[in-house]
Amino acid sequence: AVDVLFRSHNDAGSKDDRGKCEDTNNPELSENRNGAREKAKRPQTQHLPTSHLYSSIHPIPIRPRRANIRKGRELRQISQYCIEQAPGPVVILGIHLCKALSVHTVRLFVNTTKASRLYLKPCCLPGRRDLAKKHPPFWTFDRMEGGGFGVETLYCQDITDKNESLTEVAEATEETEHLTGAHDKEENRNTKPRGFLFSKWVKLLRDAADTAPSVTAEIHHLPVQIRGLQNQFIVATR
């Protein structure tokens, strides 16, 4: 079976309007109030619908689970009760995981010996606004150089293989040009700095995954986004 994780949200509450004056003799207002009461009785939720996951077209069963992997306790529960108790090897797949969600997915793979493969497609970067905080976010990985990485590592600190990363961006840009026929120099000039930052983010995630014993992590360039920059995928094998 396949477990699909959805990010958990708190139910949205409604504000109390008792302070407002209403005409109790107005039948239209009375009907609106009765409708609001009936609506309030229904369970309020912001969860994604999961009914399509139970379709008979899927060759294997899919079991949806709601979890907030930003919380360490829930991450440990997923590892203990979902992955470690699986009858066979487990593949962790993360598609377009924004910001720290990619980090927590890597952590789940690193800390779970039953997971044999990680396929990760990172998405948007952590925000620069975190740099203004006294203690910007820092994600620890014991076997990683520096003990881990964080927002400062991404935006402020230079990395030793800058030329290598720029080469990767140039190769990815060349692939995109080949597919689109775009050779506009101004467009390429604006693309490389943003591409370099995303490449740095992907490399940090790859290095974090590579800290697990007996794990080999690699970055693959797949030109999925024709005019986009996020064509780098992480594949880690244990």
N, CA, C and O of each residue as an XYZ file, in Angstrom:
952
protein
N       0.839     -1.191      0.000
C       0.000      0.000      0.000
C       0.879      1.247      0.000
O       2.041      1.199      0.405
N       0.321      2.351     -0.453
C       1.017      3.627     -0.501
C       0.380      4.586      0.490
O      -0.834      4.785      0.469
N       1.187      5.181      1.359
C       0.699      6.192      2.289
C       0.951      7.571      1.690
O       2.071      7.883      1.287
N      -0.078      8.381      1.634
C       0.033      9.750      1.129
C      -0.169     10.698      2.285
O      -1.206     10.658      2.946
N       0.814     11.560      2.541
C       0.745     12.481      3.669
C       0.249     13.845      3.214
O       0.720     14.393      2.217
N      -0.710     14.382      3.962
C      -1.194     15.729      3.730
C      -0.822     16.584      4.923
O      -0.856     16.125      6.065
N      -0.464     17.839      4.649
C      -0.141     18.739      5.743
C      -1.385     19.001      6.575
O      -2.473     19.209      6.038
N      -1.211     18.988      7.896
C      -2.323     19.171      8.816
C      -2.578     20.647      9.058
O      -1.636     21.431      9.178
N      -3.856     21.035      9.130
C      -4.247     22.412      9.411
C      -5.224     22.432     10.579
O      -5.945     21.462     10.812
N      -5.243     23.535     11.307
C      -6.247     23.712     12.344
C      -7.558     24.142     11.711
O      -7.578     24.846     10.701
N      -8.659     23.703     12.324
C      -9.956     24.093     11.809
C     -10.151     25.591     11.974
O      -9.756     26.180     12.980
N     -10.760     26.185     10.978
C     -10.995     27.626     11.027
C     -12.229     27.939     11.850
O     -13.281     27.330     11.657
N     -12.106     28.864     12.747
C     -13.243     29.252     13.563
C     -13.940     30.470     12.979
O     -13.416     31.114     12.070
N     -15.115     30.785     13.495
C     -15.862     31.945     13.029
C     -16.006     32.938     14.156
O     -16.095     32.558     15.323
N     -16.029     34.224     13.803
C     -16.126     35.263     14.808
C     -17.569     35.410     15.288
O     -18.516     35.156     14.543
N     -17.713     35.818     16.519
C     -19.021     36.004     17.111
C     -19.540     37.393     16.758
O     -18.833     38.388     16.913
N     -20.786     37.449     16.281
C     -21.368     38.721     15.877
C     -22.443     39.183     16.854
O     -23.374     39.883     16.455
N     -22.330     38.804     18.132
C     -23.371     39.151     19.079
C     -23.517     40.653     19.286
O     -24.581     41.126     19.686
N     -22.455     41.402     19.018
C     -22.500     42.835     19.249
C     -23.315     43.593     18.224
O     -23.569     44.784     18.406
N     -23.737     42.931     17.139
C     -24.477     43.623     16.089
C     -25.966     43.640     16.407
O     -26.506     42.705     16.997
N     -26.616     44.732     15.998
C     -28.058     44.858     16.198
C     -28.776     44.233     15.014
O     -28.398     44.475     13.868
N     -29.820     43.421     15.273
C     -30.573     42.775     14.215
C     -32.058     43.018     14.396
O     -32.543     43.170     15.517
N     -32.765     43.054     13.298
C     -34.213     43.184     13.325
C     -34.806     41.794     13.436
O     -34.840     41.052     12.454
N     -35.280     41.428     14.639
C     -35.774     40.064     14.871
C     -37.095     39.806     14.158
O     -37.511     38.655     14.023
N     -37.744     40.847     13.709
C     -39.018     40.659     13.015
C     -38.848     40.492     11.506
O     -39.813     40.251     10.781
N     -37.606     40.623     11.052
C     -37.347     40.493      9.621
C     -37.208     39.004      9.276
O     -36.260     38.361      9.725
N     -38.145     38.442      8.479
C     -38.092     36.996      8.169
C     -36.846     36.615      7.363
O     -36.343     35.498      7.486
N     -36.346     37.551      6.534
C     -35.157     37.243      5.732
C     -33.931     37.068      6.611
O     -33.126     36.161      6.398
N     -33.790     37.963      7.626
C     -32.679     37.835      8.560
C     -32.805     36.568      9.377
O     -31.815     35.887      9.645
N     -34.033     36.255      9.773
C     -34.250     35.039     10.565
C     -33.852     33.805      9.785
O     -33.250     32.883     10.336
N     -34.187     33.782      8.491
C     -33.816     32.635      7.652
C     -32.304     32.529      7.509
O     -31.748     31.431      7.514
N     -31.634     33.692      7.380
C     -30.176     33.681      7.276
C     -29.528     33.149      8.541
O     -28.542     32.415      8.492
N     -30.112     33.540      9.698
C     -29.560     33.055     10.973
C     -29.717     31.556     11.108
O     -28.804     30.868     11.566
N     -30.880     31.046     10.708
C     -31.097     29.600     10.791
C     -30.141     28.845      9.876
O     -29.634     27.779     10.226
N     -29.901     29.422      8.682
C     -28.953     28.787      7.767
C     -27.546     28.795      8.317
O     -26.799     27.832      8.144
N     -27.177     29.891      8.988
C     -25.839     29.984      9.582
C     -25.672     28.974     10.699
O     -24.602     28.387     10.862
N     -26.758     28.766     11.489
C     -26.670     27.773     12.581
C     -26.483     26.380     12.016
O     -25.688     25.598     12.538
N     -27.219     26.058     10.938
C     -27.070     24.742     10.337
C     -25.662     24.538      9.785
O     -25.084     23.456      9.891
N     -25.121     25.615      9.188
C     -23.768     25.528      8.644
C     -22.743     25.352      9.744
O     -21.750     24.646      9.571
N     -22.989     26.004     10.896
C     -22.052     25.904     12.015
C     -22.004     24.498     12.580
O     -20.994     24.093     13.155
N     -23.110     23.736     12.419
C     -23.147     22.378     12.943
C     -22.289     21.431     12.121
O     -21.842     20.398     12.619
N     -22.062     21.785     10.863
C     -21.252     20.918     10.015
C     -19.792     21.002     10.435
O     -19.339     22.064     10.861
N     -19.054     19.919     10.328
C     -17.629     19.959     10.697
C     -16.852     20.876      9.781
O     -16.913     20.743      8.558
N     -16.112     21.821     10.376
C     -15.288     22.751      9.612
C     -13.904     22.139      9.385
O     -13.275     21.653     10.325
N     -13.439     22.165      8.151
C     -12.146     21.569      7.858
C     -11.480     22.298      6.702
O     -12.151     22.850      5.830
N     -10.170     22.293      6.705
C      -9.400     22.846      5.606
C      -8.556     21.759      4.952
O      -7.645     22.065      4.183
N      -8.844     20.513      5.243
C      -8.058     19.414      4.697
C      -8.352     19.226      3.210
O      -9.442     19.544      2.735
N      -7.375     18.714      2.496
C      -7.568     18.395      1.098
C      -8.496     17.199      0.965
O      -8.455     16.298      1.803
N      -9.333     17.167     -0.068
C     -10.199     16.001     -0.271
C      -9.375     14.768     -0.633
O      -8.354     14.877     -1.312
N      -9.813     13.614     -0.186
C      -9.061     12.378     -0.432
C      -9.892     11.311     -1.144
O      -9.419     10.195     -1.358
N     -11.125     11.650     -1.508
C     -12.003     10.634     -2.092
C     -11.431     10.040     -3.377
O     -11.645      8.862     -3.667
N     -10.698     10.859     -4.153
C     -10.154     10.368     -5.424
C      -9.072      9.318     -5.215
O      -8.756      8.563     -6.134
N      -8.500      9.264     -4.009
C      -7.428      8.302     -3.756
C      -7.958      6.875     -3.622
O      -7.192      5.915     -3.709
N      -9.279      6.736     -3.409
C      -9.866      5.406     -3.231
C     -10.398      4.828     -4.540
O     -11.081      3.804     -4.536
N     -10.088      5.478     -5.653
C     -10.587      5.021     -6.942
C     -10.028      3.640     -7.286
O      -8.903      3.301     -6.920
N     -10.829      2.862     -7.990
C     -10.422      1.507     -8.373
C      -9.380      1.501     -9.481
O      -8.845      0.445     -9.819
N      -9.082      2.676    -10.056
C      -8.099      2.719    -11.147
C      -6.678      2.542    -10.640
O      -5.782      2.224    -11.422
N      -6.450      2.743     -9.329
C      -5.104      2.613     -8.794
C      -4.740      1.131     -8.671
O      -5.518      0.353     -8.120
N      -3.582      0.735     -9.170
C      -3.213     -0.693     -9.131
C      -2.888     -1.190     -7.732
O      -2.944     -2.394     -7.483
N      -2.550     -0.289     -6.807
C      -2.263     -0.676     -5.430
C      -3.040      0.240     -4.499
O      -3.338      1.377     -4.865
N      -3.375     -0.231     -3.296
C      -4.156      0.604     -2.366
C      -3.390      1.862     -1.947
O      -2.174      1.823     -1.757
N      -4.103      2.959     -1.807
C      -3.534      4.218     -1.340
C      -4.253      4.616     -0.052
O      -5.478      4.726     -0.020
N      -3.474      4.829      1.005
C      -4.044      5.183      2.308
C      -3.623      6.605      2.676
O      -2.457      6.835      2.995
N      -4.543      7.550      2.636
C      -4.179      8.936      2.993
C      -4.039      9.116      4.500
O      -4.819      8.562      5.274
N      -3.056      9.882      4.904
C      -2.844     10.216      6.308
C      -2.565     11.715      6.395
O      -1.894     12.282      5.532
N      -3.085     12.346      7.440
C      -2.838     13.766      7.646
C      -1.802     13.933      8.745
O      -1.948     13.402      9.846
N      -0.763     14.675      8.428
C       0.309     14.874      9.414
C       1.022     16.181      9.121
O       1.104     16.614      7.972
N       1.529     16.796     10.156
C       2.337     18.004     10.017
C       3.790     17.623     10.267
O       4.220     17.511     11.415
N       4.542     17.425      9.193
C       5.915     16.930      9.334
C       6.868     18.004      9.835
O       8.052     17.734     10.034
N       6.364     19.229     10.043
C       7.194     20.253     10.676
C       7.401     19.961     12.158
O       8.340     20.464     12.774
N       6.517     19.146     12.721
C       6.608     18.818     14.142
C       7.407     17.534     14.322
O       7.099     16.512     13.708
N       8.429     17.590     15.163
C       9.301     16.436     15.364
C       8.565     15.212     15.869
O       8.883     14.088     15.483
N       7.573     15.426     16.738
C       6.841     14.280     17.297
C       6.086     13.539     16.202
O       6.092     12.309     16.167
N       5.433     14.283     15.305
C       4.684     13.637     14.232
C       5.622     12.958     13.240
O       5.295     11.910     12.684
N       6.781     13.555     13.023
C       7.761     12.949     12.125
C       8.244     11.619     12.690
O       8.402     10.644     11.955
N       8.478     11.586     14.005
C       8.907     10.335     14.647
C       7.800      9.286     14.608
O       8.079      8.098     14.452
N       6.557      9.710     14.747
C       5.441      8.761     14.689
C       5.298      8.159     13.298
O       5.011      6.970     13.161
N       5.497      8.977     12.263
C       5.447      8.450     10.895
C       6.531      7.399     10.700
O       6.292      6.348     10.105
N       7.731      7.694     11.212
C       8.841      6.760     11.075
C       8.563      5.460     11.827
O       8.798      4.366     11.313
N       8.057      5.602     13.053
C       7.878      4.423     13.910
C       6.698      3.556     13.496
O       6.807      2.330     13.458
N       5.561      4.193     13.184
C       4.335      3.429     12.972
C       3.994      3.187     11.502
O       3.210      2.287     11.200
N       4.560      3.964     10.589
C       4.250      3.782      9.167
C       5.391      3.113      8.413
O       5.178      2.143      7.685
N       6.607      3.635      8.591
C       7.720      3.161      7.777
C       8.378      1.927      8.377
O       8.560      0.922      7.690
N       8.738      2.000      9.660
C       9.458      0.880     10.281
C       8.615     -0.391     10.352
O       9.169     -1.489     10.415
N       7.297     -0.264     10.342
C       6.431     -1.445     10.415
C       5.983     -1.934      9.043
O       5.175     -2.858      8.953
N       6.489     -1.337      7.987
C       6.143     -1.785      6.636
C       6.724     -3.170      6.378
O       7.814     -3.477      6.859
N       6.015     -4.010      5.627
C       6.490     -5.383      5.393
C       7.731     -5.461      4.513
O       8.410     -6.488      4.501
N       8.041     -4.393      3.774
C       9.194     -4.411      2.892
C       9.859     -3.056      2.834
O       9.500     -2.160      3.597
N      10.835     -2.885      1.932
C      11.507     -1.587      1.794
C      10.513     -0.477      1.451
O       9.482     -0.726      0.827
N      10.834      0.736      1.863
C       9.937      1.883      1.684
C      10.618      2.925      0.802
O      11.809      3.196      0.950
N       9.856      3.499     -0.105
C      10.312      4.601     -0.947
C       9.609      5.874     -0.489
O       8.383      5.908     -0.391
N      10.383      6.917     -0.210
C       9.819      8.209      0.184
C       9.852      9.130     -1.031
O      10.908      9.362     -1.619
N       8.692      9.646     -1.396
C       8.552     10.492     -2.582
C       8.000     11.855     -2.165
O       6.930     11.938     -1.561
N       8.729     12.918     -2.488
C       8.282     14.273     -2.179
C       8.287     15.126     -3.428
O       9.337     15.327     -4.037
N       7.124     15.631     -3.819
C       6.992     16.397     -5.056
C       6.662     17.848     -4.742
O       5.659     18.127     -4.086
N       7.493     18.769     -5.202
C       7.287     20.217     -5.031
C       7.048     20.573     -3.567
O       6.057     21.220     -3.230
N       7.952     20.151     -2.716
C       7.841     20.469     -1.289
C       8.467     21.836     -1.028
O       9.654     22.045     -1.277
N       7.658     22.753     -0.527
C       8.114     24.129     -0.351
C       8.926     24.294      0.927
O       8.637     23.683      1.956
N       9.942     25.130      0.831
C      10.724     25.602      1.965
C      11.188     24.445      2.846
O      11.796     23.493      2.356
N      10.898     24.528      4.165
C      11.438     23.548      5.116
C      10.813     22.165      4.980
O      11.330     21.211      5.561
N       9.721     22.023      4.236
C       9.133     20.698      4.055
C      10.128     19.746      3.390
O      10.151     18.553      3.692
N      10.948     20.278      2.486
C      11.986     19.445      1.864
C      13.008     18.989      2.893
O      13.469     17.848      2.849
N      13.364     19.874      3.819
C      14.334     19.527      4.867
C      13.784     18.408      5.746
O      14.491     17.444      6.040
N      12.540     18.529      6.163
C      11.954     17.527      7.055
C      11.787     16.181      6.350
O      11.876     15.131      6.988
N      11.546     16.207      5.049
C      11.458     14.957      4.290
C      12.818     14.271      4.218
O      12.910     13.050      4.342
N      13.869     15.055      4.017
C      15.226     14.502      4.046
C      15.524     13.923      5.418
O      16.113     12.848      5.522
N      15.124     14.624      6.472
C      15.358     14.130      7.835
C      14.633     12.807      8.071
O      15.170     11.904      8.713
N      13.402     12.698      7.543
C      12.648     11.453      7.678
C      13.399     10.304      7.017
O      13.456      9.202      7.564
N      13.969     10.553      5.852
C      14.729      9.508      5.153
C      16.004      9.153      5.913
O      16.327      7.975      6.067
N      16.720     10.153      6.381
C      17.998      9.927      7.069
C      17.800      9.126      8.352
O      18.609      8.255      8.670
N      16.732      9.415      9.086
C      16.516      8.800     10.393
C      15.725      7.503     10.338
O      15.461      6.903     11.380
N      15.342      7.060      9.149
C      14.530      5.849      9.017
C      15.280      4.832      8.177
O      15.355      4.960      6.955
N      15.832      3.825      8.831
C      16.666      2.849      8.127
C      15.855      1.971      7.169
O      16.423      1.372      6.255
N      14.553      1.888      7.365
C      13.720      1.038      6.511
C      13.492      1.682      5.135
O      13.114      1.003      4.180
N      13.725      2.994      5.046
C      13.538      3.694      3.767
C      14.737      3.420      2.864
O      15.864      3.789      3.193
N      14.494      2.780      1.736
C      15.581      2.397      0.839
C      15.847      3.425     -0.255
O      16.926      3.435     -0.847
N      14.871      4.291     -0.528
C      15.046      5.252     -1.621
C      14.299      6.549     -1.298
O      13.220      6.535     -0.707
N      14.901      7.660     -1.702
C      14.275      8.978     -1.575
C      14.264      9.645     -2.936
O      15.306      9.781     -3.578
N      13.082     10.063     -3.378
C      12.931     10.886     -4.569
C      12.353     12.225     -4.121
O      11.228     12.282     -3.625
N      13.114     13.292     -4.294
C      12.689     14.591     -3.781
C      12.785     15.655     -4.872
O      13.820     15.812     -5.519
N      11.685     16.379     -5.059
C      11.651     17.537     -5.961
C      11.457     18.782     -5.099
O      10.322     19.125     -4.769
N      12.552     19.470     -4.725
C      12.403     20.688     -3.919
C      11.673     21.776     -4.703
O      11.646     21.774     -5.933
N      11.084     22.703     -3.949
C      10.365     23.796     -4.588
C      10.946     25.118     -4.090
O      12.163     25.302     -4.114
N      10.096     26.038     -3.640
C      10.560     27.378     -3.293
C      11.495     27.364     -2.078
O      11.451     26.451     -1.253
N      12.334     28.387     -1.990
C      13.358     28.482     -0.952
C      12.782     29.068      0.330
O      11.747     29.734      0.296
N      13.444     28.825      1.466
C      13.064     29.523      2.711
C      13.173     31.023      2.522
O      14.003     31.487      1.740
N      12.349     31.793      3.225
C      12.298     33.235      3.017
C      13.515     33.970      3.557
O      14.095     33.579      4.570
N      13.893     35.039      2.866
C      15.004     35.877      3.317
C      14.658     36.615      4.610
O      15.553     37.014      5.355
N      13.379     36.796      4.876
C      12.977     37.533      6.075
C      13.474     36.867      7.354
O      13.643     37.527      8.379
N      13.704     35.566      7.289
C      14.205     34.857      8.471
C      15.588     35.338      8.877
O      16.005     35.149     10.019
N      16.307     35.964      7.935
C      17.646     36.459      8.251
C      17.603     37.582      9.280
O      18.583     37.815      9.988
N      16.474     38.277      9.366
C      16.349     39.385     10.319
C      16.140     38.894     11.743
O      16.255     39.678     12.686
N      15.839     37.626     11.916
C      15.622     37.078     13.247
C      16.948     36.906     13.981
O      18.002     36.738     13.368
N      16.868     36.954     15.303
C      18.079     36.802     16.106
C      18.682     35.420     15.908
O      19.901     35.268     15.837
N      17.825     34.419     15.819
C      18.283     33.046     15.588
C      17.555     32.504     14.349
O      16.508     31.870     14.482
N      18.095     32.744     13.153
C      17.452     32.226     11.938
C      17.359     30.703     11.982
O      18.158     30.059     12.661
N      16.405     30.123     11.277
C      16.246     28.663     11.269
C      17.531     27.945     10.896
O      18.230     28.328      9.957
N      17.827     26.895     11.654
C      18.996     26.061     11.383
C      18.579     24.611     11.576
O      18.031     24.255     12.619
N      18.836     23.773     10.573
C      18.424     22.379     10.617
C      19.651     21.501     10.845
O      20.575     21.489     10.032
N      19.652     20.774     11.946
C      20.825     19.991     12.337
C      20.842     18.620     11.668
O      19.825     17.930     11.602
N      22.011     18.244     11.177
C      22.291     16.906     10.670
C      23.669     16.543     11.203
O      24.672     17.141     10.813
N      23.711     15.563     12.093
C      24.910     15.287     12.883
C      26.159     15.065     12.045
O      27.228     15.562     12.399
N      26.053     14.338     10.952
C      27.239     13.970     10.163
C      27.545     14.976      9.051
O      28.450     14.750      8.248
N      26.810     16.065      8.997
C      27.022     17.064      7.959
C      28.049     18.086      8.427
O      28.085     18.436      9.607
N      28.880     18.565      7.515
C      29.880     19.563      7.866
C      29.196     20.809      8.442
O      28.264     21.354      7.850
N      29.680     21.242      9.608
C      29.060     22.381     10.274
C      27.875     22.006     11.134
O      27.254     22.873     11.749
N      27.553     20.722     11.184
C      26.440     20.269     12.017
C      25.076     20.448     11.387
O      24.058     20.189     12.028
N      25.042     20.891     10.130
C      23.776     21.095      9.455
C      23.835     22.336      8.583
O      24.919     22.764      8.187
N      22.692     22.913      8.283
C      22.654     24.117      7.464
C      21.389     24.897      7.799
O      20.471     24.377      8.433
N      21.358     26.153      7.363
C      20.211     26.983      7.673
C      20.025     28.085      6.657
O      20.604     28.049      5.572
N      19.209     29.071      7.016
C      18.921     30.182      6.113
C      20.177     31.004      5.843
O      20.385     31.471      4.723
N      21.015     31.184      6.865
C      22.261     31.929      6.667
C      23.189     31.186      5.709
O      23.854     31.804      4.877
N      23.232     29.876      5.827
C      24.064     29.083      4.923
C      23.637     29.291      3.479
O      24.473     29.365      2.578
N      22.342     29.383      3.269
C      21.812     29.509      1.912
C      22.064     30.885      1.323
O      22.491     30.998      0.174
N      21.804     31.934      2.094
C      21.823     33.280      1.531
C      23.125     34.049      1.763
O      23.429     34.979      1.016
N      23.897     33.677      2.784
C      25.035     34.508      3.168
C      26.386     33.861      2.934
O      27.297     34.506      2.413
N      26.531     32.610      3.306
C      27.843     31.979      3.281
C      28.185     31.486      1.878
O      27.340     30.945      1.165
N      29.448     31.689      1.502
C      29.922     31.173      0.226
C      30.174     29.684      0.347
O      30.484     29.187      1.431
N      30.044     28.974     -0.754
C      30.339     27.545     -0.756
C      31.574     27.315     -1.625
O      31.848     28.082     -2.548
N      32.306     26.261     -1.323
C      33.614     26.045     -1.947
C      33.505     25.693     -3.419
O      34.397     26.012     -4.204
N      32.413     25.034     -3.799
C      32.308     24.590     -5.189
C      31.385     25.503     -5.989
O      30.507     25.032     -6.711
N      31.589     26.819     -5.854
C      30.745     27.777     -6.564
C      30.839     27.588     -8.075
O      29.834     27.643     -8.783
N      32.053     27.367     -8.555
C      32.221     27.187     -9.995
C      31.481     25.962    -10.497
O      30.916     25.962    -11.590
N      31.494     24.899     -9.663
C      30.782     23.678    -10.045
C      29.287     23.949    -10.138
O      28.628     23.492    -11.073
N      28.739     24.706     -9.153
C      27.311     24.994     -9.160
C      26.936     25.853    -10.357
O      25.888     25.641    -10.966
N      27.790     26.832    -10.705
C      27.516     27.668    -11.862
C      27.539     26.854    -13.145
O      26.789     27.126    -14.083
N      28.420     25.840    -13.174
C      28.463     24.957    -14.340
C      27.161     24.180    -14.466
O      26.638     24.006    -15.567
N      26.631     23.707    -13.316
C      25.365     22.981    -13.334
C      24.240     23.864    -13.854
O      23.409     23.420    -14.646
N      24.215     25.128    -13.402
C      23.184     26.053    -13.857
C      23.313     26.303    -15.354
O      22.309     26.360    -16.064
N      24.557     26.455    -15.840
C      24.778     26.689    -17.265
C      24.290     25.511    -18.093
O      23.694     25.692    -19.154
N      24.548     24.292    -17.599
C      24.093     23.100    -18.312
C      22.576     23.042    -18.357
O      21.984     22.730    -19.390
N      21.940     23.353    -17.201
C      20.480     23.328    -17.151
C      19.883     24.393    -18.060
O      18.871     24.152    -18.718
N      20.514     25.589    -18.101
C      20.034     26.662    -18.965
C      20.176     26.277    -20.430
O      19.305     26.567    -21.250
N      21.298     25.612    -20.748
C      21.526     25.178    -22.129
C      20.476     24.164    -22.558
O      20.014     24.193    -23.698
N      20.087     23.247    -21.631
C      19.050     22.276    -21.941
C      17.729     22.978    -22.213
O      17.008     22.618    -23.143
N      17.413     23.987    -21.395
C      16.159     24.716    -21.559
C      16.143     25.452    -22.892
O      15.126     25.456    -23.585
N      17.272     26.080    -23.260
C      17.351     26.791    -24.527
C      17.159     25.839    -25.703
O      16.534     26.179    -26.707
N      17.713     24.642    -25.550
C      17.605     23.659    -26.621
C      16.143     23.278    -26.852
O      15.725     23.074    -27.991
N      15.362     23.181    -25.763
C      13.964     22.783    -25.888
C      13.073     23.927    -26.365
O      12.122     23.704    -27.115
N      13.381     25.158    -25.929
C      12.507     26.285    -26.232
C      12.974     27.096    -27.425
O      12.191     27.838    -28.018
N      14.254     26.960    -27.784
C      14.797     27.782    -28.851
C      15.073     29.201    -28.411
O      15.276     30.088    -29.240
N      15.081     29.422    -27.079
C      15.305     30.770    -26.549
C      16.794     31.003    -26.362
O      17.483     30.206    -25.724
N      17.294     32.119    -26.931
C      18.706     32.452    -26.794
C      18.877     33.916    -26.403
O      19.909     34.526    -26.686
N      17.874     34.468    -25.760
C      17.930     35.883    -25.386
C      18.954     36.097    -24.283
O      18.829     35.525    -23.200
N      19.966     36.916    -24.550
C      21.048     37.107    -23.587
C      20.564     37.769    -22.316
O      21.018     37.423    -21.225
N      19.645     38.719    -22.439
C      19.151     39.400    -21.249
C      18.420     38.422    -20.350
O      18.559     38.475    -19.128
N      17.636     37.519    -20.950
C      16.902     36.523    -20.173
C      17.869     35.600    -19.441
O      17.656     35.277    -18.272
N      18.931     35.176    -20.124
C      19.899     34.286    -19.499
C      20.646     34.969    -18.369
O      20.978     34.340    -17.364
N      20.912     36.275    -18.538
C      21.636     37.007    -17.509
C      20.827     37.076    -16.227
O      21.383     37.018    -15.131
N      19.491     37.203    -16.365
C      18.636     37.277    -15.185
C      18.370     35.903    -14.595
O      17.984     35.784    -13.432
N      18.575     34.870    -15.394
C      18.235     33.520    -14.954
C      19.326     32.920    -14.080
O      19.028     32.237    -13.101
N      20.583     33.167    -14.421
C      21.676     32.474    -13.749
C      21.763     32.746    -12.243
O      21.937     31.790    -11.486
N      21.651     33.996    -11.760
C      21.739     34.202    -10.314
C      20.652     33.456     -9.551
O      20.931     32.849     -8.517
N      19.410     33.493    -10.049
C      18.332     32.773     -9.374
C      18.553     31.271     -9.460
O      18.280     30.531     -8.515
N      19.053     30.836    -10.616
C      19.339     29.417    -10.770
C      20.457     28.963     -9.856
O      20.428     27.844     -9.345
N      21.445     29.825     -9.645
C      22.544     29.480     -8.751
C      22.048     29.293     -7.327
O      22.480     28.368     -6.640
N      21.139     30.166     -6.869
C      20.619     30.064     -5.509
C      19.806     28.786     -5.325
O      19.916     28.116     -4.298
N      18.990     28.450     -6.326
C      18.223     27.208     -6.234
C      19.155     25.997     -6.264
O      18.927     25.017     -5.554
N      20.210     26.065     -7.091
C      21.181     24.965     -7.139
C      21.865     24.778     -5.789
O      22.128     23.651     -5.369
N      22.147     25.880     -5.121
C      22.772     25.813     -3.805
C      21.840     25.155     -2.798
O      22.276     24.348     -1.978
N      20.546     25.502     -2.859
C      19.534     24.912     -1.973
C      19.439     23.405     -2.199
O      19.397     22.634     -1.241
N      19.404     22.989     -3.452
C      19.308     21.566     -3.770
C      20.565     20.829     -3.305
O      20.484     19.710     -2.798
N      21.724     21.462     -3.479
C      22.973     20.829     -3.057
C      23.010     20.639     -1.543
O      23.477     19.606     -1.063
N      22.526     21.618     -0.790
C      22.484     21.481      0.669
C      21.575     20.333      1.089
O      21.903     19.574      2.002
N      20.441     20.209      0.424
C      19.534     19.101      0.724
C      20.172     17.767      0.352
O      20.035     16.782      1.078
N      20.870     17.740     -0.784
C      21.562     16.508     -1.196
C      22.626     16.118     -0.184
O      22.742     14.947      0.178
N      23.410     17.100      0.280
C      24.464     16.827      1.250
C      23.875     16.313      2.566
O      24.464     15.453      3.221
N      22.713     16.845      2.947
C      22.062     16.377      4.179
C      21.622     14.926      4.038
O      21.796     14.133      4.963
N      21.054     14.572      2.887
C      20.635     13.187      2.657
C      21.827     12.250      2.602
O      21.722     11.080      2.971
N      22.963     12.763      2.141
C      24.165     11.951      1.970
C      24.847     11.634      3.298
O      25.786     10.840      3.339
N      24.375     12.258      4.392
C      24.998     12.017      5.695
C      24.585     10.682      6.307
O      25.253     10.194      7.219
N      23.508     10.089      5.828
C      23.053      8.818      6.390
C      24.015      7.698      6.013
O      24.531      7.688      4.895
N      24.270      6.751      6.920
C      25.169      5.636      6.617
C      24.672      4.820      5.425
O      23.476      4.567      5.288
N      25.595      4.419      4.579
C      25.313      3.563      3.421
C      24.347      4.208      2.434
O      23.617      3.508      1.731
N      24.339      5.519      2.378
C      23.443      6.239      1.467
C      24.266      6.980      0.415
O      25.270      7.617      0.735
N      23.837      6.893     -0.831
C      24.413      7.671     -1.918
C      23.336      8.597     -2.462
O      22.296      8.138     -2.935
N      23.586      9.903     -2.393
C      22.612     10.893     -2.856
C      23.161     11.622     -4.070
O      24.327     12.016     -4.088
N      22.327     11.801     -5.082
C      22.739     12.453     -6.317
C      21.699     13.484     -6.743
O      20.537     13.422     -6.343
N      22.149     14.441     -7.569
C      21.260     15.444     -8.148
C      21.110     15.151     -9.634
O      22.098     15.007    -10.354
N      19.868     15.066    -10.079
C      19.583     14.796    -11.481
C      18.893     16.010    -12.099
O      17.993     16.594    -11.497
N      19.324     16.386    -13.313
C      18.698     17.478    -14.047
C      17.694     16.896    -15.038
O      18.055     16.140    -15.940
N      16.427     17.264    -14.852
C      15.368     16.824    -15.750
C      14.590     18.057    -16.203
O      13.946     18.703    -15.377
N      14.632     18.401    -17.485
C      13.983     19.626    -17.968
C      12.467     19.499    -18.027
O      11.875     19.443    -19.105
N      11.849     19.456    -16.849
C      10.390     19.339    -16.764
C       9.737     20.698    -16.999
O       8.766     20.807    -17.748
N      10.278     21.736    -16.351
C       9.771     23.088    -16.540
C      10.506     23.720    -17.726
O      11.706     23.982    -17.649
N       9.797     23.959    -18.798
C      10.430     24.452    -20.014
C      11.085     25.806    -19.794
O      12.225     26.013    -20.209
N      10.377     26.737    -19.143
C      10.921     28.066    -18.900
C      11.217     28.295    -17.418
O      11.387     29.434    -16.982
N      11.275     27.237    -16.669
C      11.523     27.370    -15.241
C      12.954     27.050    -14.873
O      13.762     26.648    -15.709
N      13.247     27.239    -13.588
C      14.598     27.002    -13.082
C      14.678     25.741    -12.230
O      15.766     25.220    -11.983
N      13.530     25.256    -11.783
C      13.526     24.184    -10.795
C      13.476     22.820    -11.468
O      12.497     22.084    -11.349
N      14.539     22.505    -12.168
C      14.613     21.231    -12.889
C      15.640     20.292    -12.271
O      16.240     19.476    -12.971
N      15.841     20.405    -10.969
C      16.799     19.549    -10.283
C      16.074     18.647     -9.285
O      15.235     19.103     -8.507
N      16.412     17.377     -9.324
C      15.780     16.364     -8.490
C      16.848     15.651     -7.664
O      17.973     15.464     -8.128
N      16.501     15.259     -6.457
C      17.421     14.537     -5.576
C      16.980     13.072     -5.530
O      15.815     12.766     -5.274
N      17.918     12.194     -5.779
C      17.679     10.747     -5.672
C      18.705     10.186     -4.700
O      19.910     10.275     -4.937
N      18.224      9.610     -3.612
C      19.103      9.029     -2.595
C      18.772      7.548     -2.450
O      17.605      7.165     -2.373
N      19.815      6.724     -2.414
C      19.647      5.283     -2.345
C      20.393      4.738     -1.122
O      21.556      5.070     -0.891
N      19.713      3.911     -0.358
C      20.334      3.278      0.815
C      20.559      1.796      0.511
O      21.072      1.063      1.356
